[in-house]
Amino acid sequence: MRIIVAAIGRLKRGPETELSERYRKRAAQTGRQLGLRAVEIVEIRESRAADAAKRMLEESIALANIIPQGAGVALLDGGGDNLDSASLASQLAKWRSEDRPAAVFLIGGPDGLAASLREEAELRLSFGAATWPHQLVRVMLLEQLYRAATILTGHPYHRA
């Protein structure tokens, strides 16, 4: 199973990019023991439409186009479920046991995501009630994916 983190916008060079790449590599290395083939980042350019609703729709269509058929889909959403790390690990294990081709984690742009894409998601994941910069959300998600992989392999990184 592949892990795909698809995000609206690009990370510029700097500490967020370095930290993001560090956790992506760790998740990929640890995940190999679990049968995870790759941890990929897909960056989608922000829409330049003048209207917020049109921007949201264009970005949602672009994200929907990268979701492989049969993939497990998780959406980062401030109103979503505030899962602990073990629960996220369990969800990944479930998708893996179902022979899903990929687990896709979607990070929308500042205007959010279209309702149709929100409905398609099997999991709506939140990192709490606070509003987080998209750059930090990506870092936190990749760290949690690494942590989930360590939980599933029994590695001592996660100490509850």
N, C-alpha and C positions, 0 to 999 in steps of 0.2 A: 504494500500500500504506500502511496505517495502522500506526503503532507504538503499542501499548497497554502501559502499565506498570500492572499491577493488583496492589494491595498490601492486605494485611490491616492495618487500623489507619490512623489519620489522623495527618498531621504537624501539630503545633501551630505556631502562629506563632513565628518565630524564625529563626536563621541557617540551619538545615537546610532549612526551607521556602524561604527566599530563594535559597539555592544550588541547590536542586532546580529551582525555577522558572527560574532563569537558564540551567541546562543544558538544560531542556526546550525553552525558547524557541530556544536556539542550535541544538539538534538539529532542531527543526522548520524553522527558516530555512534551514539548510544542506541539510536533507533535501528541500526543494522541488525543488532541482536534480536530484535522483535520482528524482523521482516519488513521494516520500513525501508523503501528503496531510496527515497530522497526527501529532503526538506527544501522546498522551492519557494522563492519570493517572486511574485508577479506584481510589478508596479504598473498602474494604469494612469495615464495622464488625466488630470482634472479637466472636466468639460469647461469650455470657454463660453457657453451659452449665457446670455444676459439674465435669463429668468431662472430662479432657483429650482422651480419644478422641472424645467427642461434639463438643467444640469444634473439633477438627481436621477432623472429617467435615463439620460445618456450614460451616466456612470454605472447605473444598475445594469443596463444592457451590456456594457463592456465587461462587467464582472460576471454576469450570467454566461457570457460566451466562453469563459475559461473553465467552467465547471464541467468535469468529465461526467459522462452518463453513469449513473449509479453511485456517484460519490456521496459521502456524508458531508452535509453542509452545516457549518456553524457561522453565525453572524455575530460580530461584536456590536453590542447594543446596550446603551446605558440603562434601558428598561428591561434588560434580559435577566437571566438567572445568574446569581452570584455564586458560582460553583467553587468548592474547594479543590485543591490540586488532585486529590485522590479521585474525586468524581470526574474530573476532566480525563484523568488516566483511564478510568473505567469506560468512559464514552469512546475513547480511542481504541481500547481493547475490544469493545463491542463492534465497532465498525470494521476492525481488522478481522474479527471472527466471522463476520458476515461476508468476508471477501470483497469488501468495497475496493474499487480501484484507487480511491484517494479520499482523504479527509481535507476539505477545503474550508479555510477560515477567511471570512470576508471582512475587510475594514473599509467602511464607506468614507465618503468625503464629508466636508463640513455641513452639507445640506441633508445628509442622511441617505437612506436607500429607499427605493420604490417598494410599495406594499407587496407587489407580486414577488419580489426577491425575498422580502422578510417572511412571507408565507411559505416559501420553498425551503427555508432553513429548518433543519431538524433541531437545532440548538441555537438559542439566543443567549449569548454569553456576555456578562457584564463584569467590569472590574470596579464596581461600586457606583455610588451615586454621584461622585465627583466627575467633572468634565476633564478629560485628559487630552493633551495634544496627541495628534495621530502618530507622531514619531515615537512617543513613549508607549502608546498602546501596542505598537508593533514590537518594541523591545520586551514589554511585559508579556505579550502573547508568546513570543519565541522562548522566553525564559520558562513559561508555564508548560510549553510543549517539551522542552528539555526536561523539566521536572517530572512531567508525566511519563516520559520514557524511562527516567531513572526509577520511578516508582514501579513500573511494570517489569524492570529488570532486576529489582531488588537492590539497586545501588544505594549506598548510604547518603547520597546528596540530600534526599528529602528526609527530614526529621520532623515528624508531626508534633 
